[in-house]
Amino acid sequence: MAYLLQFPNNFRTFSVSASSNGASPSVPQTGGPVILELPLDKIRRPLMRTRSNDQEKVKDLMDSIAQIGLQVPIDVLEVDGVYYGFSGCHRYEAHQRLGLPTIRCKIRRGTKETLRHHLR
């Protein structure tokens, strides 16, 4: 299964591939962040247990996402083919509660040292 995203003409061109066999989409090795849809179950949320979300904000986001879609992608760090989400907690939970299989992400590549920095 492939996901097609349409962007205004002033966005940089890149290619993304995804497969329906459970493999993660591939992110280009060079350049800056890319925006694509990732399956929710492919994003690790290592800080989810450290805080609780404002449920009114989640409900408002659910209403908005159901009507107009997600307007601001969540930030995701990709390290060695594994995706880590440290922000966008309310948007992520809204997608979960709506039963949506994917979420729009701004993905940047990082090293294990970058990951360790985020986990401090």
Residue, then its C-alpha position, 0 to 999 in steps of 0.5 A: m500500500a502506498y500513500l500519496l501526499q500532495f504538496p504546494n509547488n514550492f515544496r522540495t521533491f522527494s520519493v517515499s516508498a511503503s509496503s503493505n507487508g509491515a515494513s517501514p516506509s523508507v526515508p531518503q538518506t540525505g537532505g532535510p526533514v521529509i513529510l509522509e504518513l506513518p502507521l501509528d504502530k511504527i512510531r515509538r512513544p518513549l515518553m508517553r508514560t511520563r505525562s497525561n494529555d489534556q482530554e479536552k484538547v484531544k477531543d477538540l483535535m479529534d473534531s478538527i481532524a475528523q472535519i479537515g484533517l491534520q494540519v500540522p504534522i508531528d515531529v518524528l526522529e528516525v534512527d536506524g529505521v526506527y521512528y521515535g515521537f517525542s512531541g505531538c502527544h495530543r495529535y497522536e492520541a486524537h488519531q488513536r482514538l479516531g481509529l486512524p491507521t496513519i499520521r502525517c509526520k515530519i521525519r528527520r534522521g538522527t544518530k543514536e547520540t541524538l536519540r540519547h539526548h532526547l531521552r534525557 
